[in-house]
């Protein structure tokens, strides 16, 4: 099995994310994006992606991408409070992204059913 590889293209001011050679995400709202952290799963990986407008008002938003061999990628909705200082933990069943700020936010990605939710 070849490894699943993300690349990005931001040449035209649009942030695009590619899995291998296939575009899986594009946004003209964000001018840049990248992989914050990756987590291995059976037959693939879960990646936390950061998105940026390039301005200082909202440095970063995030989304998760689930990439598996022989399966279409799964992409969550964009989430966050504009903080670009996430604290990321993984306990094998879930990935938690804590974002400081006012208000602070904590997001949980369940690795059993690939669902994202905000922790209240």
TIMI-67577 format. One record per residue: x, y, z of N, C-alpha, C in turn; residue in three letters; residue number from 1. Coordinates in Angstrom, 2 decimals. Atoms other than C-alpha are relative to their C-alpha. Layout:
# residues N
+---------+---------+---------+---------+---------+---------+---------+---------+---------+--------+-----+
!    n_px !    n_py !    n_pz !   ca_px !   ca_py !   ca_pz !    c_px !    c_py !    c_pz ! residu ! num !
+---------+---------+---------+---------+---------+---------+---------+---------+---------+--------+-----+
!       X !       Y !       Z !       X !       Y !       Z !       X !       Y !       Z !    ALA ! NUM !
...
+---------+---------+---------+---------+---------+---------+---------+---------+---------+--------+-----+
END
This chain:
# residues 120
+---------+---------+---------+---------+---------+---------+---------+---------+---------+--------+-----+
!    n_px !    n_py !    n_pz !   ca_px !   ca_py !   ca_pz !    c_px !    c_py !    c_pz ! residu ! num !
+---------+---------+---------+---------+---------+---------+---------+---------+---------+--------+-----+
!    0.83 !   -1.18 !    0.00 !    0.00 !    0.00 !    0.00 !    0.88 !    1.25 !    0.00 !    UNK !   1 !
!   -0.76 !   -1.25 !    0.01 !    1.35 !    3.39 !   -0.92 !   -0.56 !    0.95 !    1.06 !    UNK !   2 !
!    0.48 !   -0.93 !   -1.03 !    1.15 !    6.11 !    1.76 !   -0.91 !    1.06 !   -0.62 !    UNK !   3 !
!    0.89 !   -1.08 !    0.42 !   -1.65 !    8.66 !    1.48 !    0.73 !    1.31 !    0.23 !    UNK !   4 !
!   -0.80 !   -1.21 !   -0.06 !   -0.10 !   12.05 !    0.74 !   -0.86 !    1.23 !   -0.27 !    UNK !   5 !
!    0.67 !   -1.28 !    0.20 !   -1.51 !   15.56 !    1.16 !    0.96 !    0.99 !   -0.63 !    UNK !   6 !
!   -0.73 !   -1.14 !    0.53 !   -0.31 !   18.47 !   -0.95 !   -0.97 !    1.17 !   -0.05 !    UNK !   7 !
!    0.86 !   -1.18 !    0.06 !   -1.60 !   22.02 !   -1.19 !    0.40 !    0.87 !   -1.17 !    UNK !   8 !
!   -0.25 !   -0.97 !    1.05 !   -1.89 !   24.67 !   -3.85 !   -0.67 !    1.29 !    0.43 !    UNK !   9 !
!    0.56 !   -1.30 !   -0.38 !   -2.35 !   28.34 !   -2.94 !    0.43 !    1.09 !   -0.98 !    UNK !  10 !
!   -0.55 !   -0.96 !    0.96 !   -0.95 !   29.99 !   -6.07 !   -0.99 !    1.07 !   -0.46 !    UNK !  11 !
!    0.98 !   -0.96 !    0.53 !   -4.19 !   31.68 !   -7.19 !   -0.80 !    0.69 !    1.09 !    UNK !  12 !
!    0.74 !   -0.62 !   -1.10 !   -5.28 !   32.89 !   -3.73 !   -1.08 !   -0.89 !    0.56 !    UNK !  13 !
!    0.94 !    0.99 !   -0.48 !   -7.51 !   29.85 !   -3.29 !    0.79 !   -1.12 !    0.66 !    UNK !  14 !
!   -0.67 !    1.11 !   -0.68 !   -6.47 !   27.22 !   -0.77 !   -0.62 !   -1.30 !   -0.46 !    UNK !  15 !
!    0.47 !    1.31 !    0.46 !   -6.76 !   23.72 !   -2.23 !    0.82 !   -1.09 !    0.67 !    UNK !  16 !
!   -0.65 !    1.14 !   -0.62 !   -5.96 !   20.42 !   -0.55 !   -0.19 !   -1.20 !   -0.91 !    UNK !  17 !
!    0.02 !    1.18 !    0.87 !   -5.07 !   17.35 !   -2.59 !    0.37 !   -1.22 !    0.81 !    UNK !  18 !
!   -0.37 !    1.30 !   -0.54 !   -5.01 !   13.73 !   -1.48 !    0.53 !   -0.79 !   -1.18 !    UNK !  19 !
!   -0.70 !    0.55 !    1.15 !   -2.50 !   12.04 !   -3.74 !   -0.12 !    1.03 !   -1.13 !    UNK !  20 !
!    0.12 !   -0.98 !    1.09 !   -3.37 !   13.74 !   -7.07 !   -1.41 !    0.57 !   -0.16 !    UNK !  21 !
!    1.39 !   -0.41 !    0.12 !   -7.06 !   14.44 !   -6.40 !   -0.33 !    1.15 !    0.95 !    UNK !  22 !
!    0.42 !   -1.10 !   -0.84 !   -8.38 !   17.77 !   -5.17 !   -1.18 !   -0.45 !    0.85 !    UNK !  23 !
!    1.09 !    0.41 !   -0.88 !  -10.53 !   17.08 !   -2.10 !   -0.64 !    1.18 !    0.73 !    UNK !  24 !
!    0.53 !   -1.17 !   -0.68 !  -11.04 !   20.60 !   -0.74 !    0.55 !    1.25 !   -0.69 !    UNK !  25 !
!   -0.43 !   -1.29 !    0.54 !  -10.92 !   24.13 !   -2.14 !   -0.86 !    1.09 !    0.64 !    UNK !  26 !
!    0.72 !   -1.11 !   -0.60 !  -11.86 !   27.47 !   -0.60 !    0.63 !    1.31 !   -0.44 !    UNK !  27 !
!   -0.53 !   -1.33 !    0.32 !  -11.53 !   31.04 !   -1.82 !   -0.06 !    0.91 !    1.24 !    UNK !  28 !
!    0.04 !   -0.74 !   -1.26 !  -12.21 !   32.18 !    1.78 !    1.36 !   -0.04 !    0.71 !    UNK !  29 !
!   -1.30 !    0.17 !   -0.65 !   -8.81 !   30.88 !    2.94 !    1.10 !    0.08 !   -1.04 !    UNK !  30 !
!   -1.11 !   -0.14 !    0.93 !   -5.50 !   31.75 !    1.33 !    1.11 !   -1.00 !    0.24 !    UNK !  31 !
!   -1.05 !    0.96 !   -0.32 !   -3.42 !   29.07 !    3.01 !   -0.56 !   -1.09 !    0.88 !    UNK !  32 !
!    0.38 !    1.12 !   -0.85 !   -3.71 !   25.71 !    4.71 !    1.18 !   -0.92 !    0.16 !    UNK !  33 !
!   -1.07 !    0.96 !   -0.22 !   -1.54 !   22.93 !    6.05 !   -0.41 !   -1.05 !    1.00 !    UNK !  34 !
!    0.26 !    1.09 !   -0.94 !   -1.39 !   19.78 !    8.11 !    0.60 !    0.38 !    1.35 !    UNK !  35 !
!   -0.45 !   -0.30 !   -1.37 !   -1.19 !   20.58 !   11.84 !    0.56 !   -1.25 !    0.67 !    UNK !  36 !
!   -0.43 !    1.25 !   -0.62 !   -0.93 !   16.96 !   13.02 !   -0.74 !   -1.16 !   -0.66 !    UNK !  37 !
!    0.60 !    1.19 !    0.60 !   -1.60 !   13.44 !   11.72 !   -0.02 !   -1.14 !    1.01 !    UNK !  38 !
!    0.19 !    1.14 !   -0.89 !   -2.84 !   10.33 !   13.50 !   -0.27 !   -1.24 !   -0.84 !    UNK !  39 !
!    0.24 !    1.21 !    0.78 !   -2.58 !    6.80 !   12.05 !   -1.26 !   -0.72 !    0.46 !    UNK !  40 !
!    1.14 !    0.87 !   -0.26 !   -5.72 !    4.66 !   11.80 !    0.15 !   -1.21 !   -0.91 !    UNK !  41 !
!   -0.04 !    1.18 !    0.86 !   -6.40 !    1.28 !   10.20 !   -0.20 !    0.43 !   -1.45 !    UNK !  42 !
!    0.08 !   -0.30 !    1.44 !   -5.78 !    1.63 !    6.43 !    0.09 !    1.48 !   -0.34 !    UNK !  43 !
!   -0.09 !   -1.41 !    0.37 !   -5.05 !    5.36 !    6.61 !    0.44 !    0.89 !    1.13 !    UNK !  44 !
!   -0.37 !   -0.98 !   -1.00 !   -4.80 !    8.46 !    8.74 !   -1.11 !    1.03 !    0.17 !    UNK !  45 !
!    0.85 !   -1.15 !   -0.28 !   -6.75 !   11.29 !   10.34 !    0.94 !    1.19 !    0.12 !    UNK !  46 !
!   -0.86 !   -1.19 !   -0.01 !   -5.24 !   14.73 !    9.75 !   -0.79 !    1.20 !    0.49 !    UNK !  47 !
!    0.55 !   -1.28 !   -0.43 !   -5.96 !   17.97 !   11.55 !    0.60 !    1.05 !   -0.92 !    UNK !  48 !
!   -0.41 !   -0.99 !    0.99 !   -5.80 !   20.71 !    8.90 !   -0.28 !    1.40 !    0.54 !    UNK !  49 !
!    0.24 !   -1.40 !   -0.36 !   -5.33 !   24.42 !    9.69 !   -0.30 !    0.79 !   -1.27 !    UNK !  50 !
!    0.42 !   -0.86 !    1.11 !   -6.89 !   27.06 !    7.46 !    0.23 !    1.45 !    0.42 !    UNK !  51 !
!   -0.30 !   -1.37 !   -0.35 !   -5.84 !   30.71 !    7.32 !   -0.41 !    0.95 !   -1.12 !    UNK !  52 !
!    0.34 !   -1.04 !    0.97 !   -7.14 !   33.85 !    5.64 !    1.24 !    0.83 !   -0.35 !    UNK !  53 !
!   -1.21 !   -0.79 !    0.20 !   -3.66 !   35.36 !    5.91 !   -0.02 !    1.29 !    0.80 !    UNK !  54 !
!    0.10 !   -1.22 !   -0.81 !   -4.92 !   38.17 !    8.13 !    0.25 !   -0.28 !    1.47 !    UNK !  55 !
!   -0.24 !    0.15 !   -1.43 !   -4.43 !   38.80 !   11.83 !   -1.29 !   -0.07 !    0.81 !    UNK !  56 !
!    1.27 !    0.02 !   -0.73 !   -8.12 !   39.06 !   12.78 !   -0.41 !   -1.41 !    0.39 !    UNK !  57 !
!    0.33 !    1.40 !   -0.28 !   -8.59 !   35.28 !   12.58 !    1.13 !   -0.87 !   -0.55 !    UNK !  58 !
!   -1.18 !    0.71 !    0.50 !   -5.23 !   33.48 !   12.34 !   -0.25 !   -1.43 !   -0.50 !    UNK !  59 !
!    0.17 !    1.39 !    0.43 !   -6.58 !   29.92 !   12.05 !   -1.38 !   -0.55 !    0.34 !    UNK !  60 !
!    1.14 !    0.87 !   -0.24 !   -9.58 !   27.67 !   11.74 !    0.51 !   -1.41 !   -0.31 !    UNK !  61 !
!   -0.46 !    1.38 !    0.16 !   -9.41 !   23.87 !   11.58 !   -1.08 !   -0.88 !   -0.62 !    UNK !  62 !
!    0.91 !    1.05 !    0.43 !  -10.98 !   20.79 !   10.04 !    0.77 !   -1.32 !    0.07 !    UNK !  63 !
!   -0.61 !    1.33 !    0.05 !  -10.32 !   17.05 !   10.18 !   -0.25 !   -0.62 !   -1.36 !    UNK !  64 !
!    0.15 !    0.77 !    1.22 !   -9.74 !   14.91 !    7.10 !    0.36 !   -1.44 !    0.34 !    UNK !  65 !
!   -0.25 !    1.42 !   -0.16 !  -10.04 !   11.12 !    7.27 !    0.33 !   -0.55 !   -1.38 !    UNK !  66 !
!   -0.44 !    0.55 !    1.28 !   -8.06 !    9.48 !    4.46 !    0.30 !   -1.49 !    0.21 !    UNK !  67 !
!   -0.20 !    1.44 !   -0.10 !   -8.26 !    5.69 !    4.00 !    0.22 !   -0.57 !   -1.39 !    UNK !  68 !
!   -0.21 !    0.69 !    1.27 !   -7.09 !    3.35 !    1.30 !   -1.36 !   -0.49 !   -0.52 !    UNK !  69 !
!    1.21 !    0.53 !    0.65 !   -9.87 !    2.40 !   -1.17 !   -1.29 !    0.59 !    0.56 !    UNK !  70 !
!    1.19 !   -0.65 !   -0.52 !  -12.33 !    4.91 !    0.30 !    0.09 !    1.50 !   -0.30 !    UNK !  71 !
!    0.02 !   -1.44 !    0.20 !  -13.39 !    8.47 !   -0.41 !    0.37 !    0.70 !    1.31 !    UNK !  72 !
!   -0.35 !   -0.71 !   -1.24 !  -11.99 !   11.01 !    2.09 !   -1.23 !    0.60 !    0.66 !    UNK !  73 !
!    1.05 !   -0.64 !   -0.79 !  -14.20 !   12.36 !    4.84 !    0.57 !    1.30 !    0.55 !    UNK !  74 !
!   -0.46 !   -1.32 !   -0.45 !  -13.89 !   16.07 !    5.65 !   -1.07 !    0.58 !    0.92 !    UNK !  75 !
!    0.95 !   -0.61 !   -0.92 !  -15.50 !   17.70 !    8.69 !   -0.26 !    1.45 !   -0.41 !    UNK !  76 !
!    0.21 !   -1.43 !    0.17 !  -16.91 !   21.19 !    8.77 !    1.17 !    0.74 !    0.65 !    UNK !  77 !
!   -1.03 !   -0.82 !   -0.60 !  -14.51 !   23.98 !    9.63 !   -0.43 !    0.36 !    1.42 !    UNK !  78 !
!    0.34 !   -0.31 !   -1.38 !  -14.32 !   24.69 !   13.35 !    1.11 !    0.84 !    0.63 !    UNK !  79 !
!   -0.99 !   -0.75 !   -0.76 !  -12.55 !   26.91 !   15.86 !   -0.49 !    1.37 !    0.40 !    UNK !  80 !
!    0.31 !   -1.34 !   -0.48 !  -12.52 !   30.31 !   17.51 !    1.05 !    1.02 !   -0.46 !    UNK !  81 !
!   -1.05 !   -0.81 !    0.60 !   -9.70 !   31.79 !   15.39 !    1.36 !   -0.14 !    0.68 !    UNK !  82 !
!   -1.28 !    0.20 !   -0.67 !   -6.97 !   30.71 !   17.84 !    0.90 !   -0.89 !   -0.86 !    UNK !  83 !
!   -0.96 !    0.82 !    0.73 !   -3.84 !   29.37 !   16.18 !    0.96 !   -0.71 !    0.97 !    UNK !  84 !
!   -0.82 !    0.66 !   -1.02 !   -2.52 !   27.81 !   19.42 !   -0.78 !   -1.19 !    0.57 !    UNK !  85 !
!    0.77 !    1.14 !   -0.51 !   -4.30 !   24.43 !   19.71 !    0.83 !   -0.88 !    0.93 !    UNK !  86 !
!   -0.57 !    1.08 !   -0.80 !   -3.57 !   21.90 !   22.43 !   -0.70 !   -1.26 !   -0.45 !    UNK !  87 !
!    0.57 !    1.19 !    0.65 !   -4.07 !   18.51 !   20.79 !    0.38 !   -1.23 !    0.81 !    UNK !  88 !
!   -0.25 !    1.26 !   -0.70 !   -4.45 !   15.21 !   22.65 !   -0.74 !   -1.12 !   -0.71 !    UNK !  89 !
!    0.59 !    1.18 !    0.63 !   -5.22 !   11.72 !   21.40 !    0.03 !   -1.14 !    1.01 !    UNK !  90 !
!    0.04 !    1.10 !   -0.95 !   -6.41 !    8.93 !   23.68 !   -0.42 !   -1.32 !   -0.66 !    UNK !  91 !
!    0.29 !    1.19 !    0.82 !   -6.87 !    6.28 !   20.93 !   -1.45 !   -0.06 !   -0.47 !    UNK !  92 !
!    1.40 !   -0.01 !    0.42 !  -10.70 !    6.70 !   20.83 !   -0.45 !    1.36 !   -0.50 !    UNK !  93 !
!    0.40 !   -1.34 !    0.41 !  -10.85 !   10.45 !   20.34 !    1.20 !    0.93 !   -0.02 !    UNK !  94 !
!   -1.00 !   -1.06 !    0.09 !   -8.76 !   13.45 !   19.39 !   -0.68 !    1.25 !    0.55 !    UNK !  95 !
!    0.55 !   -1.21 !   -0.59 !   -9.32 !   16.57 !   21.47 !    0.86 !    1.19 !   -0.41 !    UNK !  96 !
!   -0.67 !   -1.24 !    0.38 !   -8.46 !   20.06 !   20.25 !   -0.54 !    1.10 !    0.90 !    UNK !  97 !
!    0.37 !   -1.09 !   -0.91 !   -8.52 !   22.72 !   22.97 !    0.59 !    1.30 !   -0.54 !    UNK !  98 !
!   -0.41 !   -1.29 !    0.54 !   -8.38 !   26.32 !   21.77 !   -0.19 !    1.09 !    1.05 !    UNK !  99 !
!    0.16 !   -1.09 !   -0.96 !   -7.64 !   29.20 !   24.15 !   -0.72 !    1.17 !   -0.66 !    UNK ! 100 !
!    0.67 !   -1.20 !    0.53 !   -9.53 !   32.45 !   23.77 !   -1.15 !    0.41 !    0.87 !    UNK ! 101 !
!    1.16 !   -0.48 !   -0.73 !  -12.60 !   34.30 !   24.87 !   -1.19 !    0.03 !   -0.95 !    UNK ! 102 !
!   -0.05 !    1.15 !   -0.90 !  -14.53 !   32.13 !   24.77 !    0.96 !   -1.08 !   -0.51 !    UNK ! 103 !
!   -0.81 !    1.17 !    0.35 !  -12.20 !   29.13 !   24.84 !   -0.94 !   -1.07 !   -0.55 !    UNK ! 104 !
!    0.80 !    1.09 !    0.56 !  -13.41 !   26.09 !   22.90 !    0.79 !   -1.31 !    0.11 !    UNK ! 105 !
!   -0.59 !    1.33 !    0.05 !  -12.78 !   22.35 !   23.09 !   -0.84 !   -0.82 !   -0.97 !    UNK ! 106 !
!    0.65 !    0.81 !    1.03 !  -13.59 !   20.14 !   20.11 !    0.49 !   -1.44 !    0.13 !    UNK ! 107 !
!   -0.33 !    1.41 !   -0.13 !  -13.68 !   16.33 !   20.15 !   -0.35 !   -0.70 !   -1.31 !    UNK ! 108 !
!    0.22 !    0.80 !    1.21 !  -13.27 !   14.08 !   17.10 !    0.02 !   -1.46 !    0.42 !    UNK ! 109 !
!    0.15 !    1.40 !   -0.39 !  -14.56 !   10.55 !   17.79 !    0.56 !   -0.89 !   -1.10 !    UNK ! 110 !
!   -0.65 !    0.85 !    0.99 !  -12.34 !    8.02 !   16.02 !   -0.78 !   -1.28 !   -0.30 !    UNK ! 111 !
!    0.81 !    1.19 !    0.27 !  -14.96 !    5.25 !   16.25 !   -1.04 !    0.24 !   -1.08 !    UNK ! 112 !
!    1.02 !   -0.29 !    1.01 !  -17.59 !    6.99 !   14.14 !    0.32 !    1.25 !   -0.83 !    UNK ! 113 !
!   -0.46 !   -1.16 !    0.76 !  -15.59 !    9.95 !   12.72 !   -0.96 !    1.18 !    0.08 !    UNK ! 114 !
!    0.90 !   -1.12 !   -0.25 !  -17.87 !   12.57 !   14.27 !    0.70 !    1.08 !    0.81 !    UNK ! 115 !
!   -0.56 !   -1.17 !   -0.69 !  -16.84 !   16.06 !   15.38 !   -1.08 !    0.65 !    0.84 !    UNK ! 116 !
!    0.96 !   -0.71 !   -0.84 !  -18.55 !   17.77 !   18.30 !    0.74 !    0.97 !    0.92 !    UNK ! 117 !
!   -0.58 !   -0.96 !   -0.94 !  -17.93 !   20.76 !   20.53 !   -0.35 !   -0.45 !    1.41 !    UNK ! 118 !
!    0.20 !    0.39 !   -1.39 !  -17.47 !   19.88 !   24.19 !   -0.54 !    1.20 !    0.76 !    UNK ! 119 !
!    0.66 !   -1.12 !   -0.74 !  -19.77 !   22.00 !   26.33 !    0.46 !    0.04 !    1.42 !    UNK ! 120 !
+---------+---------+---------+---------+---------+---------+---------+---------+---------+--------+-----+
END
